[in-house]
Amino acid sequence: MQENKFISLQKKLLFAGLVSLFLALLTFFALFGSMKMLYRSINRNREEQKIADIQNSYQQKENGITKAPAHYGNVSNYMPEGLKENSLNSQATEEESLIVSVASVLCIAVLFAFYFWLITRKYMSYLRELSDGICGFAKGKLEDYVEVRGNDELGMIAANLNTMADNLKAMMEHDRSVETRKNELVTNVAHDLRTPLTSILGYLGLADRPDISELQRRNYVATAYEKAKRLEQLVENLFEYSKMTLGAVRVDFQELDLIRVLQQLLEEFYPSFSKSGLALDFYYTEKNAFIYADGNLLARAFANLIGNAVKYGSDGKRVELSLQQTTDEVTVQIINFGEIIPKEALENIFERFYRVESSRSAQTGGSGLGLTIAKSIIEMHHGTVGASSDLNGTVFTVTLPKKAVPEES
């Protein structure tokens, strides 16, 4: 439908040219007719005056008075009257024809140019507006939209300019947001690196004292070990995110049982569940759920999602996993019953460097990259991930195709 309504500028200009030419010819013929009538009137007066002169001349001859005509002289005095008049009339006719032809062309050209300018001046004015709009966008005035007029090429240019301005504003806002989060990340990472390092050095210093018991020494070493593991996790997240950003991660698609992968992950997370006082329920209807995926990467993605449920769902005392499958895909839901995530936070929860909580406690503080990494891995497997949060719990839903097609490197 849009293509049928579209009228190109070329057609409009061609139509304007034809209309201008028609008006120019019409005006010329009107002027030519008027001038011709005026010319005939002048000639008629001349003929009448000539007849009157001839009559006076004959009258003078009859009265015995002879007077040579004033216009006769030189060679023309010896030519017969008929030949003189024919020669003069022929020469005058040729000159008049040439003058009329040149004047006609000039008159039509001037009239055509005038009417063409009169009809197309709105397009010229619109072009100046588009030029001013482009200059404004170049200077950063992205709020000054260009008015869209008509369905021709100029209207399309105006619409595309406005779309470009919206995209530039969105990109600039996104870049500012990312830059803010990067700055926050630098601060947060510096805090997260300094805190465990300080604790490790402090506990190892205490463990090296000779005046403590063996039990105290073991406790200090165990605490330092836990802090070192937290530090290792943070560095691993940063390293993994850097590799994904640079496109250095390759997906090795192999057939695997997703139920078995999740069961192994939940066994590894058992100490975390026990420490947080969380019960775990894993629901699935069929014995196996075979898909083509990279087991290591997929385990990393689900580990981040499960770890997020443990970290933020401890108040709910329970975490649920459910797996459902169809002929073509598998859907996994990870549900925790902790504090409800605000709607505005859900829109950004998978963004890099984003963290829901404003405080940075040792229990919940992180780099803000875990969910971003999980989403990247799932999208590498041609799947999707989303989140919702209400009184029924916070649900992360992962959908994966059973037969993902490996991408060419």
Contacts in CASP RR format, 6 or more apart in sequence:
PFRMAT RR
TARGET T0000
AUTHOR 0000-0000-0000
METHOD contacts of the structure
MODEL  1
MQENKFISLQKKLLFAGLVSLFLALLTFFALFGSMKMLYRSINRNREEQK
IADIQNSYQQKENGITKAPAHYGNVSNYMPEGLKENSLNSQATEEESLIV
SVASVLCIAVLFAFYFWLITRKYMSYLRELSDGICGFAKGKLEDYVEVRG
NDELGMIAANLNTMADNLKAMMEHDRSVETRKNELVTNVAHDLRTPLTSI
LGYLGLADRPDISELQRRNYVATAYEKAKRLEQLVENLFEYSKMTLGAVR
VDFQELDLIRVLQQLLEEFYPSFSKSGLALDFYYTEKNAFIYADGNLLAR
AFANLIGNAVKYGSDGKRVELSLQQTTDEVTVQIINFGEIIPKEALENIF
ERFYRVESSRSAQTGGSGLGLTIAKSIIEMHHGTVGASSDLNGTVFTVTL
PKKAVPEES
2 151 0 8 1.000
5 151 0 8 1.000
6 151 0 8 1.000
6 152 0 8 1.000
7 151 0 8 1.000
7 152 0 8 1.000
8 152 0 8 1.000
8 153 0 8 1.000
9 123 0 8 1.000
9 152 0 8 1.000
9 153 0 8 1.000
9 154 0 8 1.000
12 123 0 8 1.000
12 152 0 8 1.000
13 120 0 8 1.000
13 123 0 8 1.000
16 116 0 8 1.000
16 119 0 8 1.000
16 120 0 8 1.000
17 112 0 8 1.000
17 116 0 8 1.000
17 119 0 8 1.000
19 115 0 8 1.000
19 119 0 8 1.000
20 112 0 8 1.000
20 115 0 8 1.000
20 116 0 8 1.000
20 118 0 8 1.000
20 119 0 8 1.000
21 112 0 8 1.000
23 111 0 8 1.000
23 115 0 8 1.000
24 108 0 8 1.000
24 111 0 8 1.000
24 112 0 8 1.000
24 114 0 8 1.000
24 115 0 8 1.000
25 108 0 8 1.000
27 111 0 8 1.000
28 104 0 8 1.000
28 107 0 8 1.000
28 108 0 8 1.000
28 111 0 8 1.000
31 107 0 8 1.000
32 104 0 8 1.000
57 67 0 8 1.000
57 69 0 8 1.000
60 66 0 8 1.000
60 67 0 8 1.000
76 84 0 8 1.000
79 87 0 8 1.000
123 154 0 8 1.000
126 149 0 8 1.000
126 154 0 8 1.000
127 154 0 8 1.000
129 146 0 8 1.000
129 147 0 8 1.000
130 146 0 8 1.000
130 154 0 8 1.000
130 157 0 8 1.000
130 158 0 8 1.000
130 161 0 8 1.000
133 144 0 8 1.000
133 146 0 8 1.000
133 161 0 8 1.000
134 161 0 8 1.000
136 144 0 8 1.000
137 144 0 8 1.000
137 161 0 8 1.000
137 164 0 8 1.000
137 165 0 8 1.000
137 168 0 8 1.000
142 165 0 8 1.000
142 168 0 8 1.000
142 169 0 8 1.000
143 165 0 8 1.000
145 162 0 8 1.000
145 165 0 8 1.000
146 158 0 8 1.000
146 161 0 8 1.000
146 162 0 8 1.000
147 158 0 8 1.000
148 155 0 8 1.000
148 158 0 8 1.000
148 159 0 8 1.000
148 162 0 8 1.000
149 155 0 8 1.000
149 158 0 8 1.000
178 352 0 8 1.000
178 353 0 8 1.000
181 351 0 8 1.000
181 352 0 8 1.000
181 353 0 8 1.000
181 354 0 8 1.000
182 353 0 8 1.000
184 353 0 8 1.000
185 353 0 8 1.000
185 367 0 8 1.000
185 368 0 8 1.000
188 355 0 8 1.000
188 360 0 8 1.000
188 365 0 8 1.000
188 366 0 8 1.000
188 367 0 8 1.000
189 234 0 8 1.000
189 238 0 8 1.000
189 367 0 8 1.000
191 360 0 8 1.000
192 230 0 8 1.000
192 231 0 8 1.000
192 234 0 8 1.000
192 365 0 8 1.000
192 366 0 8 1.000
192 367 0 8 1.000
193 231 0 8 1.000
193 234 0 8 1.000
195 362 0 8 1.000
196 227 0 8 1.000
196 228 0 8 1.000
196 230 0 8 1.000
196 231 0 8 1.000
196 234 0 8 1.000
197 231 0 8 1.000
199 223 0 8 1.000
199 224 0 8 1.000
199 227 0 8 1.000
200 224 0 8 1.000
200 227 0 8 1.000
200 228 0 8 1.000
200 231 0 8 1.000
202 224 0 8 1.000
203 220 0 8 1.000
203 221 0 8 1.000
203 223 0 8 1.000
203 224 0 8 1.000
203 227 0 8 1.000
204 220 0 8 1.000
204 221 0 8 1.000
204 224 0 8 1.000
205 220 0 8 1.000
206 212 0 8 1.000
206 216 0 8 1.000
206 220 0 8 1.000
207 216 0 8 1.000
207 217 0 8 1.000
207 220 0 8 1.000
207 221 0 8 1.000
207 224 0 8 1.000
212 220 0 8 1.000
234 366 0 8 1.000
234 367 0 8 1.000
237 367 0 8 1.000
237 368 0 8 1.000
237 369 0 8 1.000
237 370 0 8 1.000
237 373 0 8 1.000
238 367 0 8 1.000
238 369 0 8 1.000
240 300 0 8 1.000
240 369 0 8 1.000
240 373 0 8 1.000
241 352 0 8 1.000
241 369 0 8 1.000
241 372 0 8 1.000
241 373 0 8 1.000
243 249 0 8 1.000
244 373 0 8 1.000
244 376 0 8 1.000
244 377 0 8 1.000
249 297 0 8 1.000
249 380 0 8 1.000
250 409 0 8 1.000
251 293 0 8 1.000
251 294 0 8 1.000
251 297 0 8 1.000
251 380 0 8 1.000
251 381 0 8 1.000
251 406 0 8 1.000
251 407 0 8 1.000
252 294 0 8 1.000
252 296 0 8 1.000
253 292 0 8 1.000
253 293 0 8 1.000
253 294 0 8 1.000
253 404 0 8 1.000
253 406 0 8 1.000
254 292 0 8 1.000
254 293 0 8 1.000
254 294 0 8 1.000
254 295 0 8 1.000
255 290 0 8 1.000
255 291 0 8 1.000
255 292 0 8 1.000
256 290 0 8 1.000
256 291 0 8 1.000
256 292 0 8 1.000
256 293 0 8 1.000
256 295 0 8 1.000
256 298 0 8 1.000
257 288 0 8 1.000
257 289 0 8 1.000
257 290 0 8 1.000
258 289 0 8 1.000
258 290 0 8 1.000
258 291 0 8 1.000
258 293 0 8 1.000
258 298 0 8 1.000
258 323 0 8 1.000
258 330 0 8 1.000
258 332 0 8 1.000
258 400 0 8 1.000
259 284 0 8 1.000
259 286 0 8 1.000
259 287 0 8 1.000
259 288 0 8 1.000
259 289 0 8 1.000
259 323 0 8 1.000
260 288 0 8 1.000
261 295 0 8 1.000
261 298 0 8 1.000
261 299 0 8 1.000
261 302 0 8 1.000
262 282 0 8 1.000
262 302 0 8 1.000
262 321 0 8 1.000
262 323 0 8 1.000
262 332 0 8 1.000
263 282 0 8 1.000
264 299 0 8 1.000
265 299 0 8 1.000
265 302 0 8 1.000
265 303 0 8 1.000
265 306 0 8 1.000
266 280 0 8 1.000
266 282 0 8 1.000
266 306 0 8 1.000
266 321 0 8 1.000
268 303 0 8 1.000
269 303 0 8 1.000
269 306 0 8 1.000
269 307 0 8 1.000
269 310 0 8 1.000
272 307 0 8 1.000
272 310 0 8 1.000
273 279 0 8 1.000
273 280 0 8 1.000
273 310 0 8 1.000
273 319 0 8 1.000
276 310 0 8 1.000
276 313 0 8 1.000
276 314 0 8 1.000
277 314 0 8 1.000
277 317 0 8 1.000
278 310 0 8 1.000
278 313 0 8 1.000
278 314 0 8 1.000
278 316 0 8 1.000
278 317 0 8 1.000
278 318 0 8 1.000
278 319 0 8 1.000
279 317 0 8 1.000
279 318 0 8 1.000
279 319 0 8 1.000
280 318 0 8 1.000
280 319 0 8 1.000
280 320 0 8 1.000
280 321 0 8 1.000
281 318 0 8 1.000
281 319 0 8 1.000
281 320 0 8 1.000
281 321 0 8 1.000
282 320 0 8 1.000
282 321 0 8 1.000
282 322 0 8 1.000
282 323 0 8 1.000
283 320 0 8 1.000
283 321 0 8 1.000
283 322 0 8 1.000
283 323 0 8 1.000
284 322 0 8 1.000
284 323 0 8 1.000
284 324 0 8 1.000
285 323 0 8 1.000
285 324 0 8 1.000
286 325 0 8 1.000
289 323 0 8 1.000
289 325 0 8 1.000
289 330 0 8 1.000
290 402 0 8 1.000
291 330 0 8 1.000
291 400 0 8 1.000
291 401 0 8 1.000
291 402 0 8 1.000
291 403 0 8 1.000
291 404 0 8 1.000
292 402 0 8 1.000
292 403 0 8 1.000
292 404 0 8 1.000
293 381 0 8 1.000
293 400 0 8 1.000
293 404 0 8 1.000
294 380 0 8 1.000
294 381 0 8 1.000
297 377 0 8 1.000
297 380 0 8 1.000
297 381 0 8 1.000
298 377 0 8 1.000
298 381 0 8 1.000
298 400 0 8 1.000
300 373 0 8 1.000
300 374 0 8 1.000
300 377 0 8 1.000
301 373 0 8 1.000
301 374 0 8 1.000
301 375 0 8 1.000
301 377 0 8 1.000
301 378 0 8 1.000
301 398 0 8 1.000
302 332 0 8 1.000
302 334 0 8 1.000
302 374 0 8 1.000
302 398 0 8 1.000
304 370 0 8 1.000
304 371 0 8 1.000
304 373 0 8 1.000
304 374 0 8 1.000
305 334 0 8 1.000
305 371 0 8 1.000
305 374 0 8 1.000
305 385 0 8 1.000
305 396 0 8 1.000
305 398 0 8 1.000
306 319 0 8 1.000
306 321 0 8 1.000
306 334 0 8 1.000
308 370 0 8 1.000
308 371 0 8 1.000
308 396 0 8 1.000
309 319 0 8 1.000
309 334 0 8 1.000
309 335 0 8 1.000
309 336 0 8 1.000
309 394 0 8 1.000
309 396 0 8 1.000
310 319 0 8 1.000
310 336 0 8 1.000
311 363 0 8 1.000
311 364 0 8 1.000
312 336 0 8 1.000
312 338 0 8 1.000
312 339 0 8 1.000
312 356 0 8 1.000
312 364 0 8 1.000
312 394 0 8 1.000
313 319 0 8 1.000
313 336 0 8 1.000
313 337 0 8 1.000
313 338 0 8 1.000
313 339 0 8 1.000
313 394 0 8 1.000
314 338 0 8 1.000
315 337 0 8 1.000
315 338 0 8 1.000
315 339 0 8 1.000
316 336 0 8 1.000
316 337 0 8 1.000
316 338 0 8 1.000
317 337 0 8 1.000
318 336 0 8 1.000
318 337 0 8 1.000
319 334 0 8 1.000
319 335 0 8 1.000
319 336 0 8 1.000
319 337 0 8 1.000
320 333 0 8 1.000
320 334 0 8 1.000
320 335 0 8 1.000
320 336 0 8 1.000
321 332 0 8 1.000
321 333 0 8 1.000
321 334 0 8 1.000
321 335 0 8 1.000
322 332 0 8 1.000
322 333 0 8 1.000
322 335 0 8 1.000
323 330 0 8 1.000
323 331 0 8 1.000
323 332 0 8 1.000
324 330 0 8 1.000
324 331 0 8 1.000
325 331 0 8 1.000
325 402 0 8 1.000
327 402 0 8 1.000
328 401 0 8 1.000
328 402 0 8 1.000
328 403 0 8 1.000
329 399 0 8 1.000
329 400 0 8 1.000
329 401 0 8 1.000
329 402 0 8 1.000
330 399 0 8 1.000
330 400 0 8 1.000
330 402 0 8 1.000
331 397 0 8 1.000
331 398 0 8 1.000
331 399 0 8 1.000
331 400 0 8 1.000
332 397 0 8 1.000
332 398 0 8 1.000
332 399 0 8 1.000
332 400 0 8 1.000
333 395 0 8 1.000
333 396 0 8 1.000
333 397 0 8 1.000
333 398 0 8 1.000
334 395 0 8 1.000
334 396 0 8 1.000
334 398 0 8 1.000
335 393 0 8 1.000
335 394 0 8 1.000
335 395 0 8 1.000
335 396 0 8 1.000
336 393 0 8 1.000
336 394 0 8 1.000
337 393 0 8 1.000
337 394 0 8 1.000
338 393 0 8 1.000
338 394 0 8 1.000
340 389 0 8 1.000
340 390 0 8 1.000
340 391 0 8 1.000
340 393 0 8 1.000
340 394 0 8 1.000
341 349 0 8 1.000
341 356 0 8 1.000
341 387 0 8 1.000
341 389 0 8 1.000
341 394 0 8 1.000
342 356 0 8 1.000
345 356 0 8 1.000
346 387 0 8 1.000
346 388 0 8 1.000
346 389 0 8 1.000
348 354 0 8 1.000
349 356 0 8 1.000
349 371 0 8 1.000
349 387 0 8 1.000
350 371 0 8 1.000
350 372 0 8 1.000
350 374 0 8 1.000
350 375 0 8 1.000
350 385 0 8 1.000
350 386 0 8 1.000
350 387 0 8 1.000
351 372 0 8 1.000
352 368 0 8 1.000
352 369 0 8 1.000
352 372 0 8 1.000
353 367 0 8 1.000
353 368 0 8 1.000
353 369 0 8 1.000
353 372 0 8 1.000
354 368 0 8 1.000
354 372 0 8 1.000
355 365 0 8 1.000
355 366 0 8 1.000
355 368 0 8 1.000
357 364 0 8 1.000
357 365 0 8 1.000
360 366 0 8 1.000
374 385 0 8 1.000
375 385 0 8 1.000
378 384 0 8 1.000
378 385 0 8 1.000
378 398 0 8 1.000
378 400 0 8 1.000
379 385 0 8 1.000
381 400 0 8 1.000
381 401 0 8 1.000
381 404 0 8 1.000
382 400 0 8 1.000
382 401 0 8 1.000
382 404 0 8 1.000
382 405 0 8 1.000
383 398 0 8 1.000
383 399 0 8 1.000
383 400 0 8 1.000
383 401 0 8 1.000
383 404 0 8 1.000
384 398 0 8 1.000
384 399 0 8 1.000
385 396 0 8 1.000
385 397 0 8 1.000
385 398 0 8 1.000
385 399 0 8 1.000
386 396 0 8 1.000
386 397 0 8 1.000
386 398 0 8 1.000
387 394 0 8 1.000
387 395 0 8 1.000
387 396 0 8 1.000
387 397 0 8 1.000
388 394 0 8 1.000
388 395 0 8 1.000
388 397 0 8 1.000
389 395 0 8 1.000
END
